[in-house]
Amino acid sequence: MSGKINVVIEQDEHGFFAYCPDLPGCHTQGDTFEEALANIREAAVLYLETLDEDERRDLLSKEIISLSLEVALA
C-alpha cells in the first residue's frame, strides 16, 4: 500500500525539524533538509506500520495540497 502524507519541515539555527501533522508524535530532525526528509520518511513508515490496515487506508487516502504563498504588505 502506498499513499501520500503531509510533512512539514522547518529550519532554524539548529538545523531542520520535520513532522507529520496527521501522525501524532511522528517527528524528527536533521542537519540538512535532505537528512530531515529521509528521517521523516523513515519515521512515517515505522509509524504507519504500527496501525491496522483500515487506519492506514484512512490516512493514506486523503488528497493533500500544500503550498507557500507570497504576500505583499503595504
Backbone torsions as a table, in degrees:
resi	resn	phi	psi	omega
1	MET	NA	136.3	175.7
2	SER	-134.8	160.7	179.6
3	GLY	-176.3	-174.7	-178.1
4	LYS	-114.6	145.1	173.9
5	ILE	-128.9	154.8	-180.0
6	ASN	-83.2	130.0	179.2
7	VAL	-127.3	136.7	175.3
8	VAL	-115.0	130.9	176.6
9	ILE	-123.9	121.8	-179.9
10	GLU	-113.6	147.2	178.0
11	GLN	-117.7	138.4	171.0
12	ASP	-141.1	-168.7	-175.7
13	GLU	-67.1	-13.3	-179.3
14	HIS	-97.0	-6.9	-178.6
15	GLY	130.4	-143.7	-175.1
16	PHE	-119.7	137.1	178.9
17	PHE	-118.9	127.8	-177.4
18	ALA	-124.9	142.6	176.5
19	TYR	-152.1	160.8	177.6
20	CYS	-111.5	108.6	-178.2
21	PRO	-57.2	-31.2	-178.6
22	ASP	-83.6	-7.2	-178.7
23	LEU	-120.2	88.5	-176.0
24	PRO	-52.2	129.4	178.5
25	GLY	83.7	-1.0	-179.4
26	CYS	-90.8	98.4	-178.8
27	HIS	-150.8	161.4	-178.6
28	THR	-162.4	-173.9	179.2
29	GLN	-149.3	173.6	177.2
30	GLY	-166.1	158.7	178.3
31	ASP	-74.1	-26.7	179.1
32	THR	-125.9	164.0	176.0
33	PHE	-58.2	-45.5	-177.8
34	GLU	-62.1	-40.5	178.6
35	GLU	-66.1	-44.0	178.5
36	ALA	-62.8	-40.1	179.1
37	LEU	-64.6	-44.8	177.7
38	ALA	-62.9	-41.1	-179.2
39	ASN	-66.0	-41.2	-178.3
40	ILE	-72.3	-31.8	176.0
41	ARG	-62.2	-45.9	178.6
42	GLU	-63.8	-43.8	-179.7
43	ALA	-63.1	-39.8	-179.8
44	ALA	-66.4	-42.9	178.4
45	VAL	-61.2	-46.3	179.3
46	LEU	-62.1	-40.8	178.0
47	TYR	-62.1	-49.4	-177.5
48	LEU	-62.9	-31.0	178.4
49	GLU	-66.3	-19.2	178.8
50	THR	-83.0	-11.1	-176.7
51	LEU	-93.0	157.0	174.4
52	ASP	-78.6	169.9	-173.2
53	GLU	-59.5	-40.6	-180.0
54	ASP	-65.3	-42.3	178.2
55	GLU	-63.0	-42.9	177.3
56	ARG	-61.6	-46.1	-178.9
57	ARG	-59.6	-43.6	179.3
58	ASP	-61.7	-44.7	-178.7
59	LEU	-68.9	-36.3	-174.5
60	LEU	-90.9	0.3	-178.3
61	SER	-96.4	-0.9	-178.8
62	LYS	-77.7	145.1	170.5
63	GLU	-94.7	121.3	-175.3
64	ILE	-115.5	129.0	175.6
65	ILE	-122.8	123.5	-179.2
66	SER	-135.9	140.2	179.3
67	LEU	-154.9	165.5	172.9
68	SER	-100.3	135.3	-178.2
69	LEU	-116.4	121.3	178.0
70	GLU	-88.2	132.7	-179.7
71	VAL	-126.1	151.0	176.5
72	ALA	-113.4	131.2	179.5
73	LEU	-106.1	141.8	-179.9
74	ALA	-79.5	NA	NA
